[in-house]
């Protein structure tokens, strides 16, 4: 059994547990047609879909390797990227730094720094593209969440101090 199949099964279990936990979200009198559970429900469905695609891809790749008479073990080692534990911990630390920085720097600056940090961590070339993508991505996420969805995001203590 290859890693993609196992990872897909784990993601599917997480999606199922997340779906079950959505039932505890109470609707308020301010809820719209979608309700308070609308976005979490969509996220659970998306996670389940990603898990199923991963699992199907793993099964199809294994079958193709068996039909071709090649070794199935070659399918099990994903050569597209190294998903090592230190690399995952590095990304986890970047995410933790984002969570710590968010109340101080605010949403837009924190997201821009997160995008830039992940890009540099993943080995992107140092050029003007990274700051442009970070600023553009942060502005896009702000527009989606704050303007389109109406989800209030923290301005940050430092940013409020500069604006005052």
Secondary structure, DSSP 8 states (H G I E B T S, - for coil): --HHHHHHHHHHHHHHHHHHHHTT----TT--SS-TTHHHHHHHHHHHHHHHHHHHHHHHHHHHHHHHT--THHHHS--S----HHHHHHHHHHHHHHHHHHHHH-HHHHHHHHHHHHHHHTT---SHHHHHHHHHHHHHHHIIIIIIS-------HHHHHHH-
